[in-house]
Amino acid sequence: MFDINKVDRKIELFIFDIYIAILKINKVASKFENVQDLLYSFTDWDSVIRDFESNIIKLINEIEADLKEELIESFIEDNKYLDFVVEKLKEINNVPFYK
């Protein structure tokens, strides 16, 4: 398995870090029933205005397939306690055998 702690940080790793941050932002935003409530919470608002998920996923999809799969497997392991992150990582790779 890919060990994130034993390599220099490459651009691909930062791309996945950004994607996971976006998933966390989406989770924060989902607790609000309407936009007005979100606007009154400046810390939450600052988190969710960074809407650039479609660009990050595009960059992830441009990573060489074997490396992408290895990275996804590693990030799933590192984030296994965050079901919503694991689910989205599986979706971007469309790999049904991850559990």
N, C-alpha and C positions, 0 to 999 in steps of 0.2 A: 504494500500500500504506500501511497505517496506520503512522505513525512514532511509536512510544512515547516517544521522547526529545523530541518537539516539542510535547507537550501537558501540561497539568497532570494530575496523577494523579487519575483519577476512580475511583469505587467499583468500576466494572466491571474496571478494571485490577488493583485489589487482589484482587478475587475470583479472577481468573486466577492471580495470584501465589500465592494460598493453594492453589488447586487443584494447581499445579505442585509446591508444597512437599509436598502430600499424596502426589503420585506418587513423589517422592523418598523419602518416609518408607516407603511401601509397598515400594520397592526395597530399602531397608535391612533392613526386617523379613523380606523373603523369603530372606535369607542364612542364617537360623536354621532348623534342622531341627525344633526343638520350642520350646514356650513357655518351658520351664525355662531353656534356653540364653539366650533373650532376656531373661529376668528377671535373669540374672547380669551382663548388660551394661547398666549404668544409663544410659549415654548413648543407646544404641539404644532402650532401654525408654522413656525420656522422649520420644523422637521419635515412637514409634508409639502412645502412649496418646492422642494427639490425634486421635481417630477422629470426624471430622465431615465426611467426604467427601460422604455423601448430601445434607447441607444445602448444601454449596458447589455441587454440581452443580445442585441445585434453583434456587439463586440465579442461576447461569449461564444456565440455561434460561429464566429470566424476563427476561433482557436482550433488548432489541428485536432481531429477527432479523438485520437488516442489520449492525447494530453488532456483534452476537455473531460473525457470520461474518468480519467485518473483523478483529476482535480475535483470533479463532482463527488466521486466516491469519498475522497478525503474530507471535503467540506460537509458532506452528509454525516460522516462519523464525528466530526468536530462539533456539529450542531444538532446531534440526534435528540437532544432534549427540547428542541424547538420544532414541533411538528409542522408548523406552517412553513418554516424554512426548508425542511426536508422535502415536503410536498412540492414546493416550487422548484427546488433543485432537480427533483425527478422529472418534473414537467419539461424543463428546458432541455433535458437530454433525451427524453422519451425512452428511458431505459426501464422496462417493466420488472427486471429482476432485483432491483434494490428493495430492501425490506426495512 
